[in-house]
Amino acid sequence: MNEQAPRRPSKPYRRPKKDPVRLLAFEALRAVDERAAYANLVLPPLLKKARENSGFEARDAALATELVYGTLRRQGTYDAIISACVDRPLREVDPPVLDVLALGAHQLLGTRIPTHAAVSASVELARVVLGDGRAKFVNAVLRKISRDDLDTWLRRVAPPYDEDAEDHLAVVHSHPRWVVSALWDALGGGRAGIEDLLEADNERPEVTLVARPGRSTTGELLDALGEDSGLPGRWSPYAVRLTEGGEPGTLDAVREGRAGVQDEGSQLVAIALANAPLEGTDARWLDGCAGPGGKAALLAALAAGRGASLLAAEKQPHRARLVARALAGNPGPYQVIAADGTRPPWVPGSFDRVLVDVPCTGLGALRRRPEARWRRRPEDLEGFAPLQRGLLREAFHAVRVGGVVGYATCSPHPAETRAVVEDVLRGRGGAAIEAEWVDARPLMPDVPALGDGPDVQLWPHLHGTDAMYLALLRRTA
């Protein structure tokens, strides 16, 4: 009689370990996917709650932030690599599973986290949020990914540049192909420039402060930050750049609204409009698309220094409240109203300076909102076009003869920049506008690579700013 071999005792069930940092990162990614939320709005309250309830330290917050933003920025690249490691189309993989895989891929390929730690931590996360069954799938895929480094994977999954340049750049630099094409058209030039731009989109942007004139100074901000946490701005006389460890919320000037967080490109737009040469009076200024209030707060401070007043208009009431909060305490006269700039309540020809920073695709701020690149579609350009032209047309009606209009947008796409201005001047969709271009380049002194003018396009890789566009025009009749 044959005796059966003794059965090996099964391992006791082990509860998965909950990692607060990776759980928070996963929760943020799910909010971005499920609710079409933006990471820069979702992450701060999650981090605040974690600090209060879970004892999050600064290094925990830094890692969670890197995991969220790094995963979103490199999503296209990681999707291509994950796709090569699974036996089904990615659309058939549940989105929560893809989020865990992408988080794991970023740890393996985009950070210095050791391979074994990246895999084991991701599998533990999968056990917590997905269950043991799908955690085995995650484990198998991540072990395949871990066999090669990022450069090796890119050589495998990206088509050769000589065969399909745009698709190569799209995979290597994690941008949709149509965005690569649009940015390349806007930038012009050869391979080096577009690669520098796409890579700059994937870098973590500096946090920049603005010292609102008459209310704060860059010296005050630099003294409060200390020499290890703050540097002067590159281009704006009111800018201070935060280095590692700098926290805007710790500064009295920021808490009191005398200073704020504002990209240096946005500061340059407001300053250029304020300094554009003007004929006649200079008493009334208008910000026709003021939300959430950064440019309006700087314009209000600059206007106050000259005895001028600012009217800040914003269509959405909740954004108008943000504008009011940003302007609170400004020493000069100002008013904030909820109003539609395409159906304005003000008297035509009653302003000396008018700014319209119009709604757009946001392709110029992909460093700050990396998820936007995956949400936007080429047809969005057509959706924004009527609004952009309508706002600019009404801006010309609002300004007096001899006054100046500034048209700004956080997009370098030609369809959202010069094409809008030229269409309005020629009368497409309405009567032609009598106006002359004002060269914006001298109004940004010492800023290099501003192009042939008279309008200006800023770039992340050339100027360290968002890709802001500005056209200045003087109404002549």
C-alpha positions, 0 to 999 in steps of 0.5 A, spaced: 500 500 500 502 506 497 503 511 503 501 518 500 506 524 501 505 528 507 501 535 505 505 541 506 502 546 511 499 552 507 502 558 509 498 562 514 494 568 511 498 575 511 494 581 511 497 586 506 501 592 509 497 599 508 502 604 506 499 611 507 504 614 502 502 609 496 495 609 498 494 616 498 497 617 491 493 611 488 487 615 491 489 621 488 490 618 481 483 615 482 480 622 483 483 624 477 481 619 472 474 618 475 472 625 477 476 628 471 479 632 477 486 636 477 492 633 481 494 640 483 487 641 486 486 634 489 493 633 492 493 638 497 487 636 501 489 629 501 496 631 504 493 636 509 488 630 511 494 625 512 498 630 516 493 631 521 491 624 521 496 619 519 502 623 522 505 624 515 512 628 515 515 632 509 518 626 506 512 622 506 508 628 502 514 629 497 514 622 495 506 622 494 507 628 490 512 625 486 509 619 485 502 622 483 505 627 478 511 623 475 506 617 474 501 622 470 507 626 466 509 619 464 503 616 463 503 615 455 510 612 456 508 607 461 502 605 458 506 603 452 511 599 456 505 596 460 502 594 454 508 590 452 507 586 458 500 584 458 496 579 453 490 584 452 489 591 450 490 596 455 482 598 454 480 591 457 484 592 463 480 595 469 482 602 470 484 601 478 489 596 476 492 600 471 493 606 476 497 601 480 501 598 475 503 605 472 505 607 480 509 601 480 512 602 473 514 609 475 517 607 481 521 602 477 523 606 471 522 614 474 525 614 481 531 611 485 527 606 489 530 599 489 527 594 484 525 589 490 522 595 494 518 598 488 515 591 486 513 589 493 510 595 495 506 596 489 504 588 490 502 590 497 498 596 495 494 592 490 492 587 495 489 592 499 485 596 494 484 590 488 485 584 492 489 578 492 487 575 485 489 581 481 495 583 486 498 576 482 497 580 476 500 586 478 506 582 481 507 578 474 507 585 470 511 589 474 517 583 474 517 583 467 518 591 467 523 590 472 528 586 467 530 592 463 531 600 465 527 605 461 532 607 456 532 599 454 524 599 454 524 606 450 528 602 444 523 597 444 516 600 444 518 607 441 518 607 433 525 609 430 525 617 429 527 616 422 520 612 421 515 616 425 518 622 428 512 624 431 510 617 434 517 616 437 517 623 440 510 621 443 512 615 446 519 617 449 516 624 452 509 622 454 505 626 450 499 625 445 501 625 438 497 631 436 500 635 441 507 633 439 505 635 432 501 642 434 507 644 439 512 642 433 508 647 429 508 652 434 515 652 435 518 651 429 525 648 428 528 641 428 528 635 433 533 639 438 528 644 440 521 640 440 525 635 444 527 640 449 520 643 450 517 636 451 522 634 456 521 641 460 513 639 460 515 633 464 519 636 469 517 639 476 516 646 475 519 651 480 514 655 485 514 662 483 512 668 488 510 675 486 511 681 491 505 685 489 508 692 488 506 697 494 504 691 498 510 687 499 517 687 496 522 681 493 527 683 499 522 681 504 520 675 501 527 673 500 529 675 507 523 671 510 525 665 506 532 665 507 538 664 502 537 656 502 530 657 500 529 663 495 532 666 489 530 672 485 526 671 479 529 671 472 525 676 468 520 679 473 522 684 478 517 682 482 518 675 482 522 670 487 523 663 486 522 657 491 528 652 492 527 646 495 524 646 502 521 653 501 514 653 503 509 659 500 504 658 506 509 659 511 510 667 509 506 672 512 506 676 506 503 670 502 498 669 508 496 676 508 495 677 500 501 682 499 504 676 495 502 670 492 504 664 488 504 666 480 508 663 474 513 668 472 510 668 465 503 670 468 507 676 471 510 678 465 504 679 461 501 683 466 507 687 467 507 688 459 500 691 459 501 695 464 507 698 461 505 699 454 505 706 451 499 709 452 496 716 449 492 720 453 489 718 460 491 712 464 485 712 469 481 705 468 483 698 467 479 692 466 481 685 467 475 681 463 477 674 464 480 675 471 479 668 475 482 666 479 485 672 480 493 672 480 494 677 474 488 681 477 492 682 483 498 684 480 494 689 475 491 692 481 497 693 485 500 696 479 494 701 477 494 703 485 501 705 484 499 710 478 492 712 481 488 708 476 482 703 478 481 696 476 475 693 474 476 685 475 470 681 471 469 674 471 463 670 469 463 664 474 461 667 481 465 662 484 471 664 481 469 671 482 470 670 489 477 667 488 478 674 485 475 678 490 480 674 495 486 675 491 485 683 491 482 684 498 487 689 501 489 692 495 490 700 497 487 702 490 480 703 488 478 696 485 471 692 483 470 685 482 464 683 479 461 677 476 460 678 468 460 675 462 466 678 458 462 677 451 456 680 454 459 686 458 455 690 462 460 696 462 460 702 457 463 701 451 470 705 450 470 706 457 477 703 459 484 705 458 487 698 458 484 692 457 487 685 459 483 678 456 487 672 458 482 667 455 480 660 456 484 655 452 486 648 452 492 649 457 497 646 452 502 651 455 501 649 462 502 641 462 508 642 467 503 644 472 497 640 469 500 634 466 493 630 466 490 635 461 495 633 455 491 626 456 484 630 456 484 635 451 482 633 444 484 636 437 476 638 437 477 642 443 480 648 439 474 649 435 470 649 441 474 654 444 475 659 438 468 662 438 469 664 445 476 667 444 474 671 438 468 674 442 472 676 448 477 679 444 472 683 440 469 685 446 475 687 449 476 692 443 469 695 444 471 696 451 477 700 450 477 707 448 481 710 442 488 710 443 488 705 449 491 698 449 488 691 449 492 685 451 490 678 448 493 673 453 493 665 453 496 659 456 497 656 450 502 656 444 497 653 439 497 657 433 489 656 433 489 660 439 494 665 439 495 669 433 490 666 428 485 669 433 488 676 433 488 676 426 481 673 425 478 679 429 482 684 426 480 682 419 473 682 422 471 674 421 465 673 425 464 681 426 466 688 423 473 689 422 477 692 428 481 698 427 487 697 431 495 697 430 500 692 433 504 694 439 511 691 440 511 687 446 518 685 446 521 691 449 516 691 454 519 684 457 526 687 457 532 682 458 528 676 456 531 672 450 528 668 445 522 672 444 521 671 436 520 676 431 514 680 434 510 684 435 507 679 439 510 674 444 511 667 445 514 664 452 516 657 453 518 652 458 524 650 455 527 657 453 524 661 459 522 657 465 515 659 465 509 657 462 508 657 455 504 664 455 502 668 449 501 675 449 499 680 443 498 688 445 494 692 440 492 699 440 485 701 438 486 707 432 478 708 431 
